[in-house]
Amino acid sequence: ATAPSERPLRAGDPVSVAVAPRGPQGYHGTLARTFVVDSDGGWERRAHVAVDAALDAARSTIEPGGTTASVAREADAELAAFGFGPAGNGGDGAGSPRSSVHGVGLERREAPGVGGATELEPGAVVAATVEVSDADRGCIRLCDLVAITDDGCELLADVPRAFVPRE
């Protein structure tokens, strides 16, 4: 997670909202969305499009027998295609990418583990998180919770990923 900014929030700044509710039976959830009010369509728009595409790419590779590392690599490759990767971190100030996949259940983070090559198995619930952050521009983050099925994964909450908040 990124540290909160010390400067006041201005129109055009990204606002990331992340929630991790806990249900009555003790199971955790997670969801993150980023909105921008009055955007000029610059860096934050490009970052949001990249993060959205990277989350789709990650979700398309979540399946039994895959690994948390392979899912994160797929998301990172998609971010790099938009210029948010090792090549994009040069002098252009593109932003710093981060992708992660980890289990969610009775603990906020549990097996399958963060990083590494933990194998994904049917019945597991995982959070797929993708973000691009920049010290001057803010953070664009999206996170979805999915259940691994016998033939892929199922999205547990279908929440829009719109860049601009609804009025």
C-alpha positions, 0 to 999 in steps of 0.5 A: 500500500502507498503512504497517504499524501501530505498535500490537499486533494485536488480535482484531477487527483486519483482517489483510491478506495480499498475495503476489506470487510469481514463477514459474520462467519469471519471470512474476509473480503477485499476490493479496491477501486480508483476514481478521478474527479475532473481528470484532464485525461493525462497520466492518471487516465493512461495508468487506469487503462493499464491497470484495468487491462492488467487486472483482466490479464491476471484474472484470465490466467487464474486457474487450477495448476497455475501459480500466484507468481505466473498470474502476477507476471501476466499482470506485470507484462500487461503494465509494461506494454503500457509503459509501466514497467522496468523500461517505463521507470526511466526518466519519463516518470511513468510510475512504479507498477505492482501486482500481487495475488494472495489467498483471502479467507479467515485471514486477510492474507493467507495461502496461496501465498503472496509472491513465490510460485504457490500453486492455485487449487479449486476452492481457494479464494484469491485477491488479484491486485494491480497498481501503478503509483507515482509520488507526484501523481498518486496511485491507481489501484484495482483489486478483485476477489475471485474463487478458483473453480475447476475450469478457471475462476469466478468473480465474487463481486461484480463492481464497476471499475469506472474511472470517473465516479457516478453522479 
